[in-house]
Amino acid sequence: MTLEGLISAQDRLSPGQHAHILLAAKQASVEAGIGGEDRVAEIFRKHSFPFEHPIFHVYLPL
């Protein structure tokens, strides 16, 4: 499930439902991971390193 899918699925459920709570937690986890990857990528963009450092963004299904 993508982030968009998690958000869309929550829109179809009542906020108190167990599935809604689980999806909200998964969404928070995915968003935190994206934020962490963005911070690491920013470090690599701001600093020069004496070695080549390709960055691969890999999508892993949830």
DSSP file (Angstrom, degrees, kcal/mol; ACC not computed):
  #  RESIDUE AA STRUCTURE BP1 BP2  ACC     N-H-->O    O-->H-N    N-H-->O    O-->H-N    TCO  KAPPA ALPHA  PHI   PSI    X-CA   Y-CA   Z-CA
    1    1 A M              0   0    0      0, 0.0    61,-0.2     0, 0.0     2,-0.1   0.000 360.0 360.0 360.0 135.0    0.0    0.0    0.0
    2    2 A T     >  -     0   0    0      1,-0.1     4,-2.3    59,-0.1     5,-0.2  -0.378 360.0-102.2 -85.5 170.8    1.3    3.4   -0.9
    3    3 A L  H  > S+     0   0    0      1,-0.2     4,-2.2     2,-0.2     5,-0.2   0.908 126.1  51.9 -58.8 -41.7    1.0    6.5    1.3
    4    4 A E  H  > S+     0   0    0      1,-0.2     4,-2.6     2,-0.2    -1,-0.2   0.885 108.4  51.4 -62.5 -38.1   -1.9    7.7   -0.8
    5    5 A G  H  > S+     0   0    0      2,-0.2     4,-2.6     1,-0.2    -2,-0.2   0.886 108.1  51.3 -66.3 -39.4   -3.6    4.3   -0.4
    6    6 A L  H  X S+     0   0    0     -4,-2.3     4,-1.8     2,-0.2    -2,-0.2   0.922 112.9  45.6 -62.9 -44.0   -3.3    4.4    3.3
    7    7 A I  H  X S+     0   0    0     -4,-2.2     4,-1.6     2,-0.2    -2,-0.2   0.928 113.7  49.0 -65.3 -45.1   -4.8    7.9    3.4
    8    8 A S  H  X S+     0   0    0     -4,-2.6     4,-0.7     1,-0.2    -2,-0.2   0.893 109.5  52.0 -62.7 -41.1   -7.6    6.9    1.0
    9    9 A A  H >< S+     0   0    0     -4,-2.6     3,-0.8     1,-0.2     4,-0.3   0.885 107.4  52.7 -64.3 -38.3   -8.4    3.8    3.0
   10   10 A Q  H >< S+     0   0    0     -4,-1.8     3,-1.4     1,-0.2    -1,-0.2   0.856 100.9  61.3 -65.3 -34.1   -8.7    5.8    6.2
   11   11 A D  H 3< S+     0   0    0     -4,-1.6    -1,-0.2     1,-0.3    -2,-0.2   0.752 102.4  52.8 -63.5 -22.4  -11.2    8.1    4.5
   12   12 A R  T << S+     0   0    0     -3,-0.8     2,-0.3    -4,-0.7    -1,-0.3   0.529 103.5  69.5 -90.7  -6.4  -13.5    5.2    3.9
   13   13 A L  S <  S-     0   0    0     -3,-1.4     0, 0.0    -4,-0.3     0, 0.0  -0.758  87.4-105.4-113.7 156.9  -13.5    4.1    7.6
   14   14 A S    >   -     0   0    0     -2,-0.3     3,-1.8     1,-0.1     6,-0.3  -0.586  35.3-118.6 -75.1 141.8  -14.9    5.6   10.8
   15   15 A P  T 3  S+     0   0    0      0, 0.0    -1,-0.1     0, 0.0    -4,-0.0   0.762 110.5  53.3 -56.0 -27.9  -12.2    7.1   13.0
   16   16 A G  T 3  S+     0   0    0      4,-0.1     5,-0.0     5,-0.0    -2,-0.0   0.603  82.0 112.3 -85.0 -10.1  -13.0    4.7   15.9
   17   17 A Q  S <> S-     0   0    0     -3,-1.8     4,-2.0     1,-0.1     5,-0.2  -0.313  73.1-127.2 -66.8 145.3  -12.6    1.5   13.9
   18   18 A H  H  > S+     0   0    0      1,-0.2     4,-2.3     2,-0.2     5,-0.2   0.895 110.5  53.3 -58.5 -42.0   -9.7   -0.7   14.7
   19   19 A A  H  > S+     0   0    0      1,-0.2     4,-2.6     2,-0.2    -1,-0.2   0.877 106.3  53.4 -63.1 -37.0   -8.6   -0.8   11.0
   20   20 A H  H  > S+     0   0    0     -6,-0.3     4,-2.4     2,-0.2    -1,-0.2   0.913 108.8  49.3 -63.5 -42.5   -8.6    3.0   10.9
   21   21 A I  H  X S+     0   0    0     -4,-2.0     4,-2.0     2,-0.2    -2,-0.2   0.912 112.1  48.0 -63.7 -42.9   -6.3    3.1   13.9
   22   22 A L  H  X S+     0   0    0     -4,-2.3     4,-2.2     1,-0.2    -2,-0.2   0.909 112.4  48.6 -64.3 -42.3   -4.0    0.6   12.4
   23   23 A L  H  X S+     0   0    0     -4,-2.6     4,-2.6     1,-0.2    -2,-0.2   0.882 109.7  52.4 -66.2 -37.8   -3.9    2.4    9.1
   24   24 A A  H  X S+     0   0    0     -4,-2.4     4,-2.3     2,-0.2    -1,-0.2   0.898 110.0  48.6 -64.4 -40.1   -3.2    5.7   10.8
   25   25 A A  H  X S+     0   0    0     -4,-2.0     4,-2.0     2,-0.2    -2,-0.2   0.908 112.0  48.6 -65.5 -41.7   -0.3    4.2   12.7
   26   26 A K  H  X S+     0   0    0     -4,-2.2     4,-2.6     2,-0.2    -2,-0.2   0.898 110.0  52.5 -65.2 -39.9    1.1    2.7    9.5
   27   27 A Q  H  X S+     0   0    0     -4,-2.6     4,-2.7     1,-0.2     5,-0.2   0.926 108.7  49.8 -60.6 -45.2    0.7    6.1    7.8
   28   28 A A  H  X S+     0   0    0     -4,-2.3     4,-2.1     1,-0.2    -1,-0.2   0.895 111.6  49.4 -61.0 -39.8    2.6    7.8   10.5
   29   29 A S  H  X S+     0   0    0     -4,-2.0     4,-2.2     2,-0.2    -2,-0.2   0.919 111.8  47.4 -65.2 -44.7    5.4    5.2   10.2
   30   30 A V  H  X S+     0   0    0     -4,-2.6     4,-2.3     1,-0.2    -2,-0.2   0.917 112.4  49.7 -63.3 -43.9    5.6    5.6    6.4
   31   31 A E  H  X S+     0   0    0     -4,-2.7     4,-2.3     1,-0.2    -1,-0.2   0.878 109.9  51.3 -64.3 -37.9    5.7    9.4    6.7
   32   32 A A  H  X S+     0   0    0     -4,-2.1     4,-2.3    -5,-0.2    -1,-0.2   0.904 110.2  49.7 -64.9 -40.7    8.5    9.2    9.3
   33   33 A G  H  X S+     0   0    0     -4,-2.2     4,-2.3     2,-0.2    -2,-0.2   0.904 110.3  49.4 -64.1 -41.4   10.5    7.0    7.0
   34   34 A I  H  X S+     0   0    0     -4,-2.3     4,-2.3     1,-0.2    -2,-0.2   0.919 110.8  50.9 -63.1 -43.5   10.0    9.3    4.1
   35   35 A G  H  X S+     0   0    0     -4,-2.3     4,-2.0     1,-0.2    -2,-0.2   0.897 109.9  49.9 -61.5 -41.0   11.1   12.3    6.3
   36   36 A G  H  X S+     0   0    0     -4,-2.3     4,-2.2     2,-0.2    -1,-0.2   0.910 110.3  49.4 -64.3 -43.0   14.2   10.4    7.4
   37   37 A E  H  X S+     0   0    0     -4,-2.3     4,-2.6     1,-0.2    -2,-0.2   0.896 109.5  52.6 -63.0 -39.4   15.2    9.5    3.9
   38   38 A D  H  X S+     0   0    0     -4,-2.3     4,-2.1     2,-0.2    -1,-0.2   0.899 108.8  49.9 -63.1 -40.4   14.7   13.2    2.9
   39   39 A R  H  X S+     0   0    0     -4,-2.0     4,-1.8     2,-0.2    -2,-0.2   0.907 112.0  47.1 -65.7 -41.6   17.1   14.3    5.7
   40   40 A V  H  X S+     0   0    0     -4,-2.2     4,-2.0     1,-0.2    -2,-0.2   0.924 111.7  50.6 -65.4 -43.6   19.8   11.8    4.7
   41   41 A A  H  X S+     0   0    0     -4,-2.6     4,-1.8     1,-0.2    -1,-0.2   0.882 107.9  54.0 -61.5 -37.7   19.5   12.8    1.0
   42   42 A E  H  X S+     0   0    0     -4,-2.1     4,-2.1     2,-0.2    -1,-0.2   0.884 105.8  52.6 -64.8 -38.7   19.8   16.5    2.0
   43   43 A I  H  X S+     0   0    0     -4,-1.8     4,-1.7     1,-0.2    -1,-0.2   0.926 109.4  49.0 -61.1 -44.7   23.0   15.7    3.9
   44   44 A F  H  < S+     0   0    0     -4,-2.0    -1,-0.2     1,-0.2    -2,-0.2   0.833 112.0  49.2 -65.9 -31.6   24.4   14.1    0.8
   45   45 A R  H  < S+     0   0    0     -4,-1.8    -1,-0.2    -5,-0.2    -2,-0.2   0.852 112.9  46.7 -74.2 -34.0   23.4   17.0   -1.4
   46   46 A K  H  < S+     0   0    0     -4,-2.1     2,-0.3    -5,-0.1    -2,-0.2   0.764 110.1  54.3 -81.0 -26.6   25.0   19.6    1.0
   47   47 A H  S  < S-     0   0    0     -4,-1.7     2,-0.4    -5,-0.2     0, 0.0  -0.819  72.0-135.3-115.3 147.6   28.3   17.9    1.6
   48   48 A S        -     0   0    0     -2,-0.3    -3,-0.1     2,-0.0    -2,-0.0  -0.814  20.4-161.2 -98.7 143.2   31.0   16.7   -0.8
   49   49 A F        -     0   0    0     -2,-0.4     4,-0.1     2,-0.2    -5,-0.0  -0.900  26.9-124.3-121.9 150.8   32.6   13.3   -0.1
   50   50 A P  S    S+     0   0    0      0, 0.0     2,-0.3     0, 0.0    -2,-0.0   0.330  93.6  55.0 -77.4  10.9   35.8   12.0   -1.5
   51   51 A F  S    S-     0   0    0      2,-0.0    -2,-0.2     0, 0.0     2,-0.2  -0.953  95.6 -93.3-140.0 157.8   34.0    9.0   -2.9
   52   52 A E        -     0   0    0     -2,-0.3     0, 0.0     1,-0.1     0, 0.0  -0.500  38.2-175.8 -70.9 139.2   31.1    8.4   -5.3
   53   53 A H        -     0   0    0     -2,-0.2    -1,-0.1    -4,-0.1     2,-0.0  -0.560   2.1-172.3-140.9  73.5   27.9    8.0   -3.4
   54   54 A P        -     0   0    0      0, 0.0     2,-0.5     0, 0.0    -2,-0.0  -0.383  16.3-142.1 -64.7 146.0   24.9    7.1   -5.6
   55   55 A I        -     0   0    0     -2,-0.0     2,-0.5     2,-0.0    -2,-0.0  -0.951  12.4-164.7-114.1 126.2   21.6    7.1   -3.8
   56   56 A F        -     0   0    0     -2,-0.5     2,-0.8     2,-0.0     0, 0.0  -0.944   7.6-154.9-111.8 124.1   19.0    4.5   -4.7
   57   57 A H        -     0   0    0     -2,-0.5     2,-0.5     2,-0.0    -2,-0.0  -0.882  18.7-168.8 -98.3 112.9   15.4    5.1   -3.6
   58   58 A V        -     0   0    0     -2,-0.8     2,-0.6     2,-0.0    -2,-0.0  -0.881  13.9-144.2-108.4 129.6   13.8    1.6   -3.3
   59   59 A Y        -     0   0    0     -2,-0.5    -2,-0.0     0, 0.0     0, 0.0  -0.829  16.6-172.1 -92.2 122.0   10.1    1.1   -2.9
   60   60 A L        -     0   0    0     -2,-0.6    -2,-0.0     2,-0.0     0, 0.0  -0.965  27.5-117.3-111.8 126.0    9.3   -1.8   -0.7
   61   61 A P              0   0    0      0, 0.0   -59,-0.1     0, 0.0     0, 0.0  -0.261 360.0 360.0 -59.4 147.1    5.6   -2.8   -0.5
   62   62 A L              0   0    0    -61,-0.2   -60,-0.0     0, 0.0   -32,-0.0   0.467 360.0 360.0 -76.9 360.0    4.1   -2.5    3.0
